[in-house]
Each structure stands twice: as C-alpha cells, then as structure tokens.
Amino acid sequence: MFNISSFLKRATGLLDSGELKKKEIQCIIKKYTNYECPRELIDIQKDTLVLKINPAYKMALFMKKNQILEELKDFGISDIR
C-alpha cells in the first residue's frame, strides 16, 4: 500500500539537500548547451553557480551565459564560474 509519509519524507529530503534545485539547473544547462552536466559537478556557493566541468563544455556554456542566467534568476543565482 502507498505510504504518504514515506513519500513526503523523501520529497522533503530532496528539497533540503538541494538536489531538486540541481536537477532544474541541470535541465537549464542541457537546454542551452546540449550537455548533460552530472549533478555531482554542480555546486552553489551563495549566489554563484560553480561548475566543475571540462573547459570545452564550460566555454559552450559561457557563450550562452546571459540566457542561462536569465533562467537561473529564479534560483537566486547571479553568476556562473
């Protein structure tokens, strides 16, 4: 039988750990660069998105930086490094 409390506990865990935020950021990056950045390589420090990715992918991301930052404003991110 479906247990709602276990579902809510799991959903709360996702929200608390930032995994849901990282997943959304991952989708935005993929939308503009066609690169599926692993969530382990995405870090958020204050209002800066820090990506620990290959420089070639990072260059493709910086070409679309302004468009990506427009969508990331909802997450409180104002810069990408």
C-alpha positions as CSV (number, residue, x, y, z in Angstrom):
1,M,0.0,0.0,0.0
2,F,1.1,3.6,-0.7
3,N,2.5,5.3,2.3
4,I,2.2,9.1,2.1
5,S,4.5,9.8,5.0
6,S,7.4,8.0,3.3
7,F,6.8,9.9,0.1
8,L,6.7,13.2,1.9
9,K,9.9,12.4,3.8
10,R,11.7,11.6,0.6
11,A,10.4,14.8,-1.1
12,T,11.5,16.8,1.9
13,G,14.9,15.3,1.7
14,L,15.2,16.3,-1.9
15,L,14.3,19.9,-1.1
16,D,16.6,20.1,1.9
17,S,19.6,18.8,0.1
18,G,19.3,21.0,-2.9
19,E,19.0,18.0,-5.3
20,L,15.8,19.4,-6.8
21,K,17.5,22.7,-7.4
22,K,20.5,21.0,-9.0
23,K,18.2,18.9,-11.2
24,E,16.5,22.1,-12.5
25,I,19.8,23.7,-13.1
26,Q,20.9,20.6,-14.9
27,C,17.9,20.8,-17.2
28,I,18.6,24.5,-18.0
29,I,22.2,23.8,-18.9
30,K,21.2,20.9,-21.1
31,K,18.6,23.2,-22.8
32,Y,21.2,25.7,-23.9
33,T,24.3,23.6,-24.4
34,N,23.0,20.2,-25.1
35,Y,25.4,18.9,-22.4
36,E,24.0,16.8,-19.6
37,C,26.1,18.0,-16.7
38,P,26.2,15.5,-13.8
39,R,24.7,16.8,-10.6
40,E,27.8,15.9,-8.7
41,L,29.7,18.6,-10.7
42,I,27.2,21.3,-9.9
43,D,27.8,23.4,-6.8
44,I,26.0,26.5,-5.5
45,Q,28.0,28.9,-3.4
46,K,26.0,31.9,-2.1
47,D,24.7,33.4,-5.4
48,T,27.2,31.8,-7.7
49,L,26.9,28.6,-9.7
50,V,30.2,26.7,-9.7
51,L,30.6,24.0,-12.3
52,K,33.5,21.6,-12.1
53,I,33.3,20.5,-15.8
54,N,35.5,20.1,-18.8
55,P,36.7,23.5,-20.1
56,A,35.3,22.8,-23.6
57,Y,31.8,22.4,-22.1
58,K,32.3,25.4,-19.9
59,M,33.2,27.5,-23.0
60,A,30.0,26.4,-24.7
61,L,28.1,27.4,-21.5
62,F,29.7,30.8,-21.4
63,M,28.6,31.5,-24.9
64,K,25.0,31.3,-23.7
65,K,25.8,32.7,-20.2
66,N,23.3,35.6,-20.4
67,Q,20.4,33.5,-21.5
68,I,21.2,30.8,-18.8
69,L,21.5,33.5,-16.1
70,E,18.1,34.9,-17.0
71,E,16.5,31.5,-16.2
72,L,18.7,31.0,-13.1
73,K,17.5,34.2,-11.5
74,D,14.6,32.3,-10.0
75,F,17.1,30.2,-8.0
76,G,18.9,33.3,-6.7
77,I,22.0,32.8,-8.9
78,S,23.6,35.8,-10.4
79,D,27.0,34.4,-11.7
80,I,28.5,31.3,-13.2
81,R,32.0,30.1,-12.7
